[in-house]
Structures are given as C-alpha cells and as structure tokens.
Amino acid sequence: MSGVWPEVPLGEFADVVGGGTPSTKEPSYWGGDVAWITPKDLSRLEGRFVGRGDRSITVEGLEASSAKVLPPGTLVVSSRAPIGYVAIAAKPLATNQGCRSLVFKDDEPKFFYYVLKSSTKKLEALANGTTFREISGTGMKRVAVPRPPLDQQKAIASILGALDNKIEQRRQTALEVERLLQTLFQAWFVDFEPVKAKAAGAAFFPSMPQHVFESLPSRLVDSGIRPMPEGWHSGSLGDAIDIHDFRRVPLSRRERQRRKGPFRYYGATGIVDYVDDFLFDGRFVLVGEDGTVISDNDGPVVQYVWGQFWVNNHAHVLTGAGGISTEYLRLLLDSINIRPFVTGAVQLKLNQRNLRSVPVIAPPPQAVSAFEEIIAPQFALLRQAHDESRLLESVRDLLLPPLVDGRVRVADVDG
C-alpha cells in the first residue's frame, strides 16, 4: 500500500499547553515534589521519557506561576533555546515557559513523539524572534503533521518503540559497565581500599589478584598530592599521555554542510556533526580544551571514542603512554580535579601545558598491569554496547520518516 497520510494542524486534535517559572526570589516555591522541566533538561535526555529535571517546584510555586501539571503521556517540546527537543512525560510534571506541551485525547502520543522528532526543521521555520527565536502556542497549533488512523499510529509507534527499547538496553549496559569500571578504579587507585584492607589484617581483596595484593604495602604515606601507598610514586599527567592535537583540523559550519558524510565530527563535549572523511582511527580519549572544560564534579570533560572520526580544535586528543592504556587513562582522568588548571574568566581554557602538569599518583607496573587485564574485556563490552546502539539508531532513523508520513506502511515493514 502506498501514499502519504493527510496532514492536520496539531491544534485541531491536541491541547497545546505553555509553562511557567515561579519567582526565584521565593525559596518556598522551590525544591518540592512537582517535577519541573526546561529545554536544558530535554537537551540532556537520553531516551524517550522524562520524569524529572534539574530542579523541582512546590505546589505553592506551581499555583503562583503559569506552570501547569501535565498528565503522563504528554509530549513536552522545547520551543526555544534550542527548538525541537521532544520527550514523553513519564509521570505528572510541569514545565517552564521554554516548552510547549501537547496533551492528546484520542491519539497515540508515542506516534507523535516520532513525528515531532523528524519535524525539527518545520518547527524552526515557524519560530519568531530575532535575539531568541521561539515557537508561540499559536505557532505550535499551526504545525501540520501526519495523522493516520489510531491503529496505524499504534502500530508505527510499536515498531519504532521496539527499536528504541533495544537502543536503551544497550545504553543501560554501557552505563552499568562504566559505573563498574569507575568503582573499581576508585577502590584500587583513589581510595586505596586494598592497602587499607591489608593494614587491617585482611589476607585478600575481592577483584584483586592474590599476587598483586601480597605485593602491596600496608600503610599510606604523604605524597604531596594526597596520602598514597608506601613505595608508590607521584608524577604528572604528562608522563601518562601522548597528545595528538597536531592532527586536528577544524571545519566551519559551511564546510561541514558541504562535506556531509558518515564520520563523526567531535567537539569539546560530543558529536557536533558528521563529515565525509576521518582524521583518527583507533581508541582515543578526548578532553575539552575550551568552552565547556569542567564537569559537574570538577573533573575534565572526557569522551572515550573509537573507530574512525574527525576532531575539531576544541578537544585535546590523547592516548595512554608510559606503560598505561588509553582505557586506564580514561578512568584516571575521571579521578582528577581539573579546576585549578583551567584558565580564563569568560572563555575557559585547559591548555596543553596545564594539562600535562596535573599531578597524579603512579602505581607500580604490576598493579597497573593486573588492573588492565581486568578492565580490557569490560571496555570491549562497553564499545560493543555503544556500537550496537548506534547501528540500531541508524535503522530507526532510516525507517522513521517514511513510516510516520505514510510512504512506507506497517505491512511493508512486517513483510
């Protein structure tokens, strides 16, 4: 069966609801039980559902503002800065005025989640304003979208949702592996739990090979950085890294538009675009150089990347050196307080010299080697989970536009 679904303005079958912000000068309006969502929360979201934001408000704050409680299943759409992030409310929640929300009565919200995910350009075209472009409530009501029969809405949402479920499962696997790796590194090389256990009379430490445990000292000494196991050494991060910044090549937005392709183009915090060639091939760690360079816990902004990709000049490109792997380096960077080494008041910068000078504790090679053997298969599992997630995303993104507009029907996919 061929053809496209008729397009209908959203305002004809969904209620468009705005948001609001209680006065920030009134403490009693904040920190309550009402989830409060902003465009920033949507921009950070991985997955389809949103249930909480960085901040929450009280019932008193809700009543003192134009925010409204929205039911589960509501579509929350960022209508400014930036436009077009979409999520499905997983629970009752409210939003600020940077969101327009869609409450459906007789339609499947999950279908229209996918419709709007593929309609960013249409939404941006309806935005007004010079300094800050925004879609008004009236503008959102005018957005014309495909509206197939309800049974087709549910069938399409089911197909695309099944792919998203698999994507989210892979992401969760990667997240759990990363947490395990960070916990292990923290125990061995930050908190020195095996050394403390030996000092307390333990004969072994879980996860640590016995020969390594037996080689450990039984007390901590001052290192000038923080207490460290007796006999270990302190050094600088420069001893543990090779820097490949000389291979970076920034591309302007216009150049990237002209050179669209399948290769990831990375900036300081993540993938910025996709281009037609690559500069790097292998496993690397990227560290934010300027702009966003400090994480929420005062560490560097770190990305563990692999395969073939391009990097602009806003991220340092590192591999492990001095007998440590890039994977060990990835975990080591998570344990560093980078704030004292960042310069600039308005435009923050972490230059090569300061990056190299960060003090670190250098465990003995035997401990590092044993740790490397444990983490290597875990990092392989992490890479596999991410690779499978990316493949599933590409399949979903290929199917999404023709499914939601009716060029491809569910029977064609099932067949």
C-alpha beads as a LAMMPS data file, in Angstrom:
LAMMPS data file: protein, C-alpha beads

415 atoms
414 bonds

1 atom types
1 bond types

-500.0 500.0 xlo xhi
-500.0 500.0 ylo yhi
-500.0 500.0 zlo zhi

Masses

1 110.0

Atoms # bond

1 1 1 0.000 0.000 0.000
2 1 1 1.461 3.392 -0.947
3 1 1 0.720 7.067 -0.425
4 1 1 1.117 9.522 2.439
5 1 1 -1.040 10.305 5.436
6 1 1 -3.076 13.541 5.382
7 1 1 -1.514 16.351 7.441
8 1 1 -3.571 18.035 10.160
9 1 1 -2.626 21.047 12.363
10 1 1 -1.772 19.927 15.902
11 1 1 -4.232 22.378 17.382
12 1 1 -7.147 20.502 15.820
13 1 1 -6.626 17.347 17.880
14 1 1 -4.250 18.188 20.761
15 1 1 -4.276 20.768 23.541
16 1 1 -1.174 22.989 23.436
17 1 1 -0.120 23.985 26.953
18 1 1 2.520 26.530 27.960
19 1 1 4.675 26.580 31.052
20 1 1 5.908 28.999 33.657
21 1 1 8.569 29.791 36.244
22 1 1 7.848 30.646 39.872
23 1 1 9.733 33.589 41.369
24 1 1 13.308 32.556 42.123
25 1 1 13.282 35.064 44.991
26 1 1 10.805 32.947 46.941
27 1 1 12.531 29.854 48.448
28 1 1 9.224 28.225 49.360
29 1 1 8.434 27.820 45.645
30 1 1 11.412 25.538 45.002
31 1 1 12.559 22.044 45.919
32 1 1 9.128 20.475 46.184
33 1 1 7.520 17.362 44.769
34 1 1 6.466 18.780 41.382
35 1 1 8.877 17.810 38.599
36 1 1 9.724 20.917 36.545
37 1 1 11.197 20.506 33.059
38 1 1 13.188 23.008 30.987
39 1 1 14.701 22.872 27.477
40 1 1 18.073 22.256 29.124
41 1 1 16.688 19.106 30.751
42 1 1 15.374 17.898 27.385
43 1 1 18.732 18.588 25.693
44 1 1 20.484 16.286 28.170
45 1 1 17.929 13.499 27.968
46 1 1 18.845 10.103 26.558
47 1 1 15.769 8.127 25.671
48 1 1 12.135 8.977 25.093
49 1 1 10.747 9.583 28.567
50 1 1 11.235 12.429 31.022
51 1 1 10.219 12.270 34.664
52 1 1 12.372 14.839 36.412
53 1 1 14.551 17.863 35.733
54 1 1 17.475 19.525 37.446
55 1 1 15.025 21.454 39.630
56 1 1 11.579 20.882 41.106
57 1 1 8.901 23.201 42.438
58 1 1 6.337 23.118 45.213
59 1 1 2.563 23.166 44.855
60 1 1 2.730 26.735 46.152
61 1 1 5.209 27.629 43.411
62 1 1 3.014 25.952 40.819
63 1 1 -0.017 27.962 41.883
64 1 1 1.980 31.205 41.898
65 1 1 3.118 30.769 38.285
66 1 1 1.658 29.948 34.896
67 1 1 3.085 26.406 35.067
68 1 1 0.524 23.602 34.955
69 1 1 0.646 19.939 35.931
70 1 1 0.601 17.809 32.782
71 1 1 -0.558 14.176 32.716
72 1 1 1.651 11.192 31.845
73 1 1 1.811 10.714 28.086
74 1 1 2.040 14.448 27.395
75 1 1 4.594 15.401 24.744
76 1 1 6.993 18.050 26.022
77 1 1 8.626 20.067 23.209
78 1 1 11.349 22.689 23.643
79 1 1 10.100 25.841 21.955
80 1 1 13.195 27.984 22.476
81 1 1 16.957 27.717 23.022
82 1 1 17.075 25.311 21.237
83 1 1 13.903 24.372 19.393
84 1 1 12.745 20.823 18.753
85 1 1 13.790 18.575 21.642
86 1 1 10.916 16.185 22.381
87 1 1 10.132 13.836 25.273
88 1 1 7.173 11.893 26.638
89 1 1 6.109 12.682 30.204
90 1 1 6.614 9.538 32.281
91 1 1 4.726 10.997 35.263
92 1 1 2.762 14.139 36.142
93 1 1 5.062 17.146 35.692
94 1 1 5.246 20.844 34.850
95 1 1 7.489 22.863 32.542
96 1 1 8.900 26.344 32.255
97 1 1 7.897 28.763 29.506
98 1 1 10.619 27.411 27.208
99 1 1 8.433 24.385 26.482
100 1 1 5.140 23.836 24.676
101 1 1 3.382 20.647 25.676
102 1 1 0.862 18.583 23.738
103 1 1 -1.942 16.734 25.521
104 1 1 -3.720 14.188 23.314
105 1 1 -7.215 12.819 23.842
106 1 1 -7.922 10.309 21.079
107 1 1 -4.465 9.770 19.577
108 1 1 -1.290 7.847 20.411
109 1 1 1.315 10.233 21.947
110 1 1 4.195 7.876 21.163
111 1 1 3.453 8.129 17.440
112 1 1 3.553 11.922 17.560
113 1 1 6.790 11.771 19.545
114 1 1 8.383 10.262 16.442
115 1 1 6.575 12.670 14.125
116 1 1 7.965 15.675 16.001
117 1 1 11.455 14.173 16.265
118 1 1 11.520 14.211 12.468
119 1 1 9.994 17.709 12.231
120 1 1 12.722 19.922 13.730
121 1 1 13.163 21.988 10.564
122 1 1 9.417 22.520 10.307
123 1 1 9.300 23.695 13.927
124 1 1 12.265 26.043 13.449
125 1 1 10.632 27.561 10.351
126 1 1 7.623 28.586 12.420
127 1 1 9.706 30.276 15.128
128 1 1 9.681 34.053 15.578
129 1 1 12.093 36.493 17.186
130 1 1 15.498 37.956 16.421
131 1 1 17.630 37.552 19.547
132 1 1 15.829 34.428 20.814
133 1 1 13.728 32.549 18.311
134 1 1 10.687 30.846 19.799
135 1 1 7.553 28.978 18.759
136 1 1 4.452 30.529 20.261
137 1 1 1.478 28.493 21.393
138 1 1 -0.368 29.681 18.287
139 1 1 2.549 28.644 16.122
140 1 1 2.617 25.179 17.671
141 1 1 -1.091 24.764 16.999
142 1 1 -0.465 25.519 13.315
143 1 1 2.187 22.813 12.894
144 1 1 0.719 20.372 10.368
145 1 1 1.658 16.739 10.962
146 1 1 0.639 13.347 9.514
147 1 1 -2.362 11.885 11.341
148 1 1 -3.058 8.280 10.314
149 1 1 -5.848 6.198 11.865
150 1 1 -5.293 5.278 15.514
151 1 1 -4.499 1.642 14.783
152 1 1 -1.745 2.734 12.397
153 1 1 -0.421 5.240 14.940
154 1 1 -0.097 2.462 17.496
155 1 1 1.468 0.016 15.050
156 1 1 4.093 2.521 13.879
157 1 1 4.880 3.583 17.446
158 1 1 5.260 -0.094 18.360
159 1 1 7.817 -0.750 15.609
160 1 1 9.900 2.338 16.331
161 1 1 9.464 1.854 20.085
162 1 1 10.818 -1.699 19.883
163 1 1 13.982 -0.325 18.265
164 1 1 14.251 2.386 20.922
165 1 1 13.837 -0.217 23.666
166 1 1 16.824 -2.102 22.279
167 1 1 18.812 1.118 21.986
168 1 1 18.050 1.999 25.601
169 1 1 19.001 -1.515 26.748
170 1 1 22.425 -1.126 25.101
171 1 1 22.868 2.312 26.627
172 1 1 21.985 0.932 30.045
173 1 1 24.507 -1.887 29.614
174 1 1 27.213 0.639 28.716
175 1 1 26.270 2.815 31.690
176 1 1 26.422 -0.115 34.110
177 1 1 29.811 -1.219 32.747
178 1 1 31.168 2.316 33.056
179 1 1 29.957 2.575 36.653
180 1 1 31.614 -0.753 37.466
181 1 1 34.907 0.397 35.932
182 1 1 34.846 3.706 37.792
183 1 1 34.064 1.946 41.073
184 1 1 36.947 -0.473 40.574
185 1 1 39.415 2.282 39.704
186 1 1 38.260 4.344 42.677
187 1 1 38.801 1.395 45.013
188 1 1 42.266 0.461 43.729
189 1 1 43.875 3.797 42.875
190 1 1 41.979 6.597 44.642
191 1 1 40.715 5.247 47.972
192 1 1 43.415 2.527 48.151
193 1 1 40.969 0.110 49.713
194 1 1 43.202 -2.966 49.168
195 1 1 46.045 -1.280 51.096
196 1 1 43.678 -0.270 53.902
197 1 1 42.278 -3.802 53.992
198 1 1 45.793 -5.261 54.260
199 1 1 46.617 -2.818 57.053
200 1 1 43.501 -4.030 58.855
201 1 1 44.681 -7.645 58.636
202 1 1 42.868 -8.892 55.510
203 1 1 44.501 -11.757 53.624
204 1 1 42.965 -10.852 50.242
205 1 1 40.917 -8.216 48.469
206 1 1 37.968 -9.045 46.175
207 1 1 38.697 -8.339 42.482
208 1 1 42.460 -8.073 43.041
209 1 1 44.747 -10.968 42.036
210 1 1 46.389 -12.500 45.084
211 1 1 49.964 -11.907 43.907
212 1 1 49.226 -8.201 43.486
213 1 1 47.577 -7.986 46.898
214 1 1 50.575 -9.659 48.531
215 1 1 52.921 -7.137 46.896
216 1 1 51.055 -4.158 48.365
217 1 1 52.375 -2.160 51.309
218 1 1 50.265 -1.994 54.446
219 1 1 50.303 1.737 55.097
220 1 1 49.795 5.094 53.420
221 1 1 52.313 7.968 53.360
222 1 1 52.074 11.616 52.325
223 1 1 52.711 12.147 48.606
224 1 1 52.311 15.916 48.394
225 1 1 49.078 15.291 46.479
226 1 1 47.233 13.135 48.967
227 1 1 48.103 10.051 51.042
228 1 1 49.347 7.179 48.857
229 1 1 50.624 3.634 49.435
230 1 1 54.169 3.474 50.748
231 1 1 56.643 2.892 47.912
232 1 1 54.378 4.271 45.187
233 1 1 55.386 7.406 43.327
234 1 1 53.846 10.724 42.372
235 1 1 54.266 12.277 38.955
236 1 1 52.412 14.385 36.424
237 1 1 49.751 13.562 33.863
238 1 1 52.239 14.420 31.126
239 1 1 54.081 11.176 31.950
240 1 1 50.924 9.181 31.170
241 1 1 49.710 10.761 27.917
242 1 1 50.571 11.198 24.280
243 1 1 48.876 14.268 22.781
244 1 1 47.774 14.162 19.130
245 1 1 46.406 17.680 18.814
246 1 1 48.621 18.428 15.814
247 1 1 46.398 16.139 13.727
248 1 1 43.191 18.079 14.460
249 1 1 41.567 20.162 11.729
250 1 1 38.576 22.415 12.487
251 1 1 35.863 22.712 9.833
252 1 1 33.472 25.639 9.626
253 1 1 29.741 25.008 9.609
254 1 1 29.675 25.847 5.908
255 1 1 32.449 23.327 5.197
256 1 1 30.644 20.653 7.193
257 1 1 27.448 21.297 5.257
258 1 1 29.376 20.799 2.043
259 1 1 31.149 17.680 3.319
260 1 1 28.301 15.674 4.825
261 1 1 29.149 12.004 5.366
262 1 1 29.145 9.080 7.823
263 1 1 32.125 10.004 10.037
264 1 1 31.621 11.531 13.477
265 1 1 32.895 15.094 13.932
266 1 1 33.690 15.701 17.623
267 1 1 33.920 18.896 19.640
268 1 1 34.674 19.571 23.309
269 1 1 31.610 17.773 24.660
270 1 1 30.365 15.368 21.995
271 1 1 29.463 14.787 18.378
272 1 1 28.886 18.107 16.598
273 1 1 28.253 16.833 13.080
274 1 1 29.020 14.102 10.537
275 1 1 31.506 14.578 7.679
276 1 1 32.860 12.723 4.643
277 1 1 36.319 11.763 5.959
278 1 1 38.226 10.952 9.146
279 1 1 41.465 12.058 10.802
280 1 1 41.751 9.432 13.532
281 1 1 41.361 5.667 13.542
282 1 1 41.641 3.772 16.820
283 1 1 40.863 4.258 20.506
284 1 1 41.378 7.716 21.996
285 1 1 40.335 9.945 24.877
286 1 1 39.116 13.470 24.112
287 1 1 39.425 16.156 26.790
288 1 1 37.652 19.503 26.451
289 1 1 40.174 22.265 25.704
290 1 1 37.998 25.382 25.635
291 1 1 34.403 26.333 26.223
292 1 1 32.976 23.513 28.336
293 1 1 36.056 22.089 30.070
294 1 1 34.929 21.343 33.653
295 1 1 32.434 18.609 34.505
296 1 1 29.842 18.783 37.272
297 1 1 32.266 17.079 39.696
298 1 1 35.175 19.444 38.813
299 1 1 36.856 16.875 36.583
300 1 1 37.774 17.390 32.934
301 1 1 35.137 16.867 30.249
302 1 1 36.155 13.461 28.897
303 1 1 34.998 11.378 25.929
304 1 1 36.188 7.828 25.249
305 1 1 35.981 7.367 21.470
306 1 1 36.976 4.688 18.974
307 1 1 36.782 3.852 15.282
308 1 1 37.193 6.415 12.526
309 1 1 36.319 10.030 13.291
310 1 1 37.268 13.714 12.988
311 1 1 38.050 16.131 15.848
312 1 1 37.954 19.930 15.832
313 1 1 40.325 22.135 17.842
314 1 1 38.130 22.350 20.951
315 1 1 39.175 18.956 22.363
316 1 1 42.595 17.539 23.174
317 1 1 43.180 14.121 21.586
318 1 1 45.005 11.730 23.928
319 1 1 46.209 8.155 24.196
320 1 1 47.839 6.441 27.139
321 1 1 51.639 6.432 27.406
322 1 1 54.328 5.349 29.828
323 1 1 53.004 1.816 30.145
324 1 1 49.315 2.618 30.632
325 1 1 46.493 2.023 28.185
326 1 1 44.057 4.576 26.823
327 1 1 41.370 2.817 28.856
328 1 1 43.308 3.264 32.116
329 1 1 43.835 6.901 31.149
330 1 1 40.092 7.305 30.640
331 1 1 39.458 6.220 34.242
332 1 1 42.399 8.186 35.635
333 1 1 41.026 11.411 34.139
334 1 1 37.733 10.830 35.957
335 1 1 39.582 10.989 39.295
336 1 1 41.243 14.382 38.665
337 1 1 40.156 17.809 39.909
338 1 1 40.912 19.920 36.843
339 1 1 39.538 23.254 38.073
340 1 1 42.877 24.662 39.376
341 1 1 44.427 24.091 35.934
342 1 1 41.787 25.885 33.869
343 1 1 42.442 29.479 32.806
344 1 1 40.166 32.275 31.592
345 1 1 37.249 34.055 33.186
346 1 1 34.783 34.315 30.306
347 1 1 36.174 31.689 27.910
348 1 1 37.533 28.788 29.961
349 1 1 40.585 27.007 28.572
350 1 1 42.640 23.961 29.502
351 1 1 45.880 24.284 27.572
352 1 1 48.375 21.505 26.887
353 1 1 50.929 22.794 29.353
354 1 1 48.484 22.863 32.249
355 1 1 47.031 19.504 31.260
356 1 1 50.490 17.922 31.337
357 1 1 51.243 19.468 34.731
358 1 1 48.317 17.901 36.613
359 1 1 49.810 15.835 39.485
360 1 1 48.885 12.156 39.617
361 1 1 49.871 9.102 41.632
362 1 1 51.722 6.435 39.666
363 1 1 51.032 2.878 40.901
364 1 1 53.679 0.188 40.363
365 1 1 53.606 -1.538 36.946
366 1 1 52.481 -4.840 38.480
367 1 1 49.293 -3.264 39.855
368 1 1 48.591 -1.373 36.626
369 1 1 49.126 -4.490 34.506
370 1 1 46.766 -6.564 36.656
371 1 1 44.147 -3.821 36.519
372 1 1 44.500 -3.554 32.736
373 1 1 43.766 -7.277 32.355
374 1 1 40.555 -6.885 34.341
375 1 1 39.264 -3.795 32.534
376 1 1 40.145 -4.761 28.937
377 1 1 37.168 -7.134 28.415
378 1 1 34.856 -4.692 30.193
379 1 1 35.822 -1.866 27.858
380 1 1 35.312 -4.239 24.926
381 1 1 31.777 -4.872 26.218
382 1 1 31.207 -1.126 26.589
383 1 1 32.329 -0.489 22.986
384 1 1 30.132 -3.302 21.714
385 1 1 27.074 -1.918 23.517
386 1 1 27.634 1.540 22.066
387 1 1 28.296 0.189 18.565
388 1 1 25.100 -1.872 18.633
389 1 1 23.190 1.160 19.896
390 1 1 24.499 3.299 17.015
391 1 1 23.557 0.625 14.479
392 1 1 20.034 0.392 15.881
393 1 1 19.760 4.183 15.847
394 1 1 20.668 4.233 12.160
395 1 1 17.976 1.628 11.399
396 1 1 15.394 3.603 13.398
397 1 1 16.360 6.883 11.733
398 1 1 16.117 5.260 8.310
399 1 1 12.624 3.904 8.987
400 1 1 11.237 6.871 10.891
401 1 1 10.466 9.443 8.139
402 1 1 8.757 7.107 5.633
403 1 1 6.809 5.327 8.379
404 1 1 5.398 8.426 10.021
405 1 1 4.411 10.150 6.775
406 1 1 2.894 7.031 5.192
407 1 1 5.326 6.375 2.344
408 1 1 6.048 3.020 3.983
409 1 1 3.210 1.177 5.704
410 1 1 3.487 -1.207 8.633
411 1 1 2.554 -4.171 6.432
412 1 1 5.585 -3.416 4.232
413 1 1 7.921 -3.471 7.242
414 1 1 6.394 -6.592 8.773
415 1 1 6.527 -8.368 5.450

Bonds

1 1 1 2
2 1 2 3
3 1 3 4
4 1 4 5
5 1 5 6
6 1 6 7
7 1 7 8
8 1 8 9
9 1 9 10
10 1 10 11
11 1 11 12
12 1 12 13
13 1 13 14
14 1 14 15
15 1 15 16
16 1 16 17
17 1 17 18
18 1 18 19
19 1 19 20
20 1 20 21
21 1 21 22
22 1 22 23
23 1 23 24
24 1 24 25
25 1 25 26
26 1 26 27
27 1 27 28
28 1 28 29
29 1 29 30
30 1 30 31
31 1 31 32
32 1 32 33
33 1 33 34
34 1 34 35
35 1 35 36
36 1 36 37
37 1 37 38
38 1 38 39
39 1 39 40
40 1 40 41
41 1 41 42
42 1 42 43
43 1 43 44
44 1 44 45
45 1 45 46
46 1 46 47
47 1 47 48
48 1 48 49
49 1 49 50
50 1 50 51
51 1 51 52
52 1 52 53
53 1 53 54
54 1 54 55
55 1 55 56
56 1 56 57
57 1 57 58
58 1 58 59
59 1 59 60
60 1 60 61
61 1 61 62
62 1 62 63
63 1 63 64
64 1 64 65
65 1 65 66
66 1 66 67
67 1 67 68
68 1 68 69
69 1 69 70
70 1 70 71
71 1 71 72
72 1 72 73
73 1 73 74
74 1 74 75
75 1 75 76
76 1 76 77
77 1 77 78
78 1 78 79
79 1 79 80
80 1 80 81
81 1 81 82
82 1 82 83
83 1 83 84
84 1 84 85
85 1 85 86
86 1 86 87
87 1 87 88
88 1 88 89
89 1 89 90
90 1 90 91
91 1 91 92
92 1 92 93
93 1 93 94
94 1 94 95
95 1 95 96
96 1 96 97
97 1 97 98
98 1 98 99
99 1 99 100
100 1 100 101
101 1 101 102
102 1 102 103
103 1 103 104
104 1 104 105
105 1 105 106
106 1 106 107
107 1 107 108
108 1 108 109
109 1 109 110
110 1 110 111
111 1 111 112
112 1 112 113
113 1 113 114
114 1 114 115
115 1 115 116
116 1 116 117
117 1 117 118
118 1 118 119
119 1 119 120
120 1 120 121
121 1 121 122
122 1 122 123
123 1 123 124
124 1 124 125
125 1 125 126
126 1 126 127
127 1 127 128
128 1 128 129
129 1 129 130
130 1 130 131
131 1 131 132
132 1 132 133
133 1 133 134
134 1 134 135
135 1 135 136
136 1 136 137
137 1 137 138
138 1 138 139
139 1 139 140
140 1 140 141
141 1 141 142
142 1 142 143
143 1 143 144
144 1 144 145
145 1 145 146
146 1 146 147
147 1 147 148
148 1 148 149
149 1 149 150
150 1 150 151
151 1 151 152
152 1 152 153
153 1 153 154
154 1 154 155
155 1 155 156
156 1 156 157
157 1 157 158
158 1 158 159
159 1 159 160
160 1 160 161
161 1 161 162
162 1 162 163
163 1 163 164
164 1 164 165
165 1 165 166
166 1 166 167
167 1 167 168
168 1 168 169
169 1 169 170
170 1 170 171
171 1 171 172
172 1 172 173
173 1 173 174
174 1 174 175
175 1 175 176
176 1 176 177
177 1 177 178
178 1 178 179
179 1 179 180
180 1 180 181
181 1 181 182
182 1 182 183
183 1 183 184
184 1 184 185
185 1 185 186
186 1 186 187
187 1 187 188
188 1 188 189
189 1 189 190
190 1 190 191
191 1 191 192
192 1 192 193
193 1 193 194
194 1 194 195
195 1 195 196
196 1 196 197
197 1 197 198
198 1 198 199
199 1 199 200
200 1 200 201
201 1 201 202
202 1 202 203
203 1 203 204
204 1 204 205
205 1 205 206
206 1 206 207
207 1 207 208
208 1 208 209
209 1 209 210
210 1 210 211
211 1 211 212
212 1 212 213
213 1 213 214
214 1 214 215
215 1 215 216
216 1 216 217
217 1 217 218
218 1 218 219
219 1 219 220
220 1 220 221
221 1 221 222
222 1 222 223
223 1 223 224
224 1 224 225
225 1 225 226
226 1 226 227
227 1 227 228
228 1 228 229
229 1 229 230
230 1 230 231
231 1 231 232
232 1 232 233
233 1 233 234
234 1 234 235
235 1 235 236
236 1 236 237
237 1 237 238
238 1 238 239
239 1 239 240
240 1 240 241
241 1 241 242
242 1 242 243
243 1 243 244
244 1 244 245
245 1 245 246
246 1 246 247
247 1 247 248
248 1 248 249
249 1 249 250
250 1 250 251
251 1 251 252
252 1 252 253
253 1 253 254
254 1 254 255
255 1 255 256
256 1 256 257
257 1 257 258
258 1 258 259
259 1 259 260
260 1 260 261
261 1 261 262
262 1 262 263
263 1 263 264
264 1 264 265
265 1 265 266
266 1 266 267
267 1 267 268
268 1 268 269
269 1 269 270
270 1 270 271
271 1 271 272
272 1 272 273
273 1 273 274
274 1 274 275
275 1 275 276
276 1 276 277
277 1 277 278
278 1 278 279
279 1 279 280
280 1 280 281
281 1 281 282
282 1 282 283
283 1 283 284
284 1 284 285
285 1 285 286
286 1 286 287
287 1 287 288
288 1 288 289
289 1 289 290
290 1 290 291
291 1 291 292
292 1 292 293
293 1 293 294
294 1 294 295
295 1 295 296
296 1 296 297
297 1 297 298
298 1 298 299
299 1 299 300
300 1 300 301
301 1 301 302
302 1 302 303
303 1 303 304
304 1 304 305
305 1 305 306
306 1 306 307
307 1 307 308
308 1 308 309
309 1 309 310
310 1 310 311
311 1 311 312
312 1 312 313
313 1 313 314
314 1 314 315
315 1 315 316
316 1 316 317
317 1 317 318
318 1 318 319
319 1 319 320
320 1 320 321
321 1 321 322
322 1 322 323
323 1 323 324
324 1 324 325
325 1 325 326
326 1 326 327
327 1 327 328
328 1 328 329
329 1 329 330
330 1 330 331
331 1 331 332
332 1 332 333
333 1 333 334
334 1 334 335
335 1 335 336
336 1 336 337
337 1 337 338
338 1 338 339
339 1 339 340
340 1 340 341
341 1 341 342
342 1 342 343
343 1 343 344
344 1 344 345
345 1 345 346
346 1 346 347
347 1 347 348
348 1 348 349
349 1 349 350
350 1 350 351
351 1 351 352
352 1 352 353
353 1 353 354
354 1 354 355
355 1 355 356
356 1 356 357
357 1 357 358
358 1 358 359
359 1 359 360
360 1 360 361
361 1 361 362
362 1 362 363
363 1 363 364
364 1 364 365
365 1 365 366
366 1 366 367
367 1 367 368
368 1 368 369
369 1 369 370
370 1 370 371
371 1 371 372
372 1 372 373
373 1 373 374
374 1 374 375
375 1 375 376
376 1 376 377
377 1 377 378
378 1 378 379
379 1 379 380
380 1 380 381
381 1 381 382
382 1 382 383
383 1 383 384
384 1 384 385
385 1 385 386
386 1 386 387
387 1 387 388
388 1 388 389
389 1 389 390
390 1 390 391
391 1 391 392
392 1 392 393
393 1 393 394
394 1 394 395
395 1 395 396
396 1 396 397
397 1 397 398
398 1 398 399
399 1 399 400
400 1 400 401
401 1 401 402
402 1 402 403
403 1 403 404
404 1 404 405
405 1 405 406
406 1 406 407
407 1 407 408
408 1 408 409
409 1 409 410
410 1 410 411
411 1 411 412
412 1 412 413
413 1 413 414
414 1 414 415
